[in-house]
Amino acid sequence: MSWQRKYRWGRIGGSDSVYHRLFSHRLMVVHLVQGYLPEALTLGLDFDGMAPLPAKYYGRGGARRDGDVIWRIPLAGGGSLYLHLMIEFQSKVYWWMPVRTDVYTGLHRQGIIAYERLTRRDRLPAVVPVVLYNGAESWTAPTATEDVIALPPASPLWRWQPRGGYYLLDMGTLTAAGALPPDNLASLLFRLEHPQDADELQDVLEAIATWFQSHPALEELQALFAEIAKAAIEALGVEMTVPENLMEMRPMLAERVEQWKE
């Protein structure tokens, strides 16, 4: 049986997904923005003052979208940027994602108006919807709302149509392309989600362990990476007991890879 089985994390160890817990950690979001949203950096973000916000949105049938994470990041010159991470765990591409992000972004803006008690003299802060996709196939759905509306390019009706969209981070495509930002937790996560083979999984596990050895105070974040790494090792499809501790996984996997090669 090939080790490259298709798998997805779903919900691990409780009601919240492991990704929700990962990106509820401030440093994880800082690395994501610094490595993969260079446009946002041009605004002069004050990462020290960033704060998480509740994301109380509901999908079809009234199901709560616990994967969503919202962060308010102050701007150095005043004002704020709202970073809305819409984390997708589905194994198939969702064609109507721009419509979904438009709906949730609109609901979020309504929440900002109420929470900050904005008046007609105020202006809404920027909201950036980000879709993190970890599926096996490349994302092929439109990323802009205008791409799913049936109007010719020169139609005068465009002035009343939404032109929204979302910022897509397709982990598999980014990893396959290489050149991921170095010394970056988001890059390590992407590589861990999409290793090319057992050797690559061993390499990224080594890199993750080395990073956390240099940052020993981040025990909670290390435990979350260990949770994902354990699932990745178990997805190899071989009989072995995987330790819970990230540092113990490294020599165990290295020994097993050498056995496979022999």
Summary of the structure (lengths in Angstrom):
residues: 262
radius of gyration: 20.2
end to end distance: 17.2
largest distance: 71.4
contacts: 715
relative contact order: 0.13
helix: 45%
strand: 14%
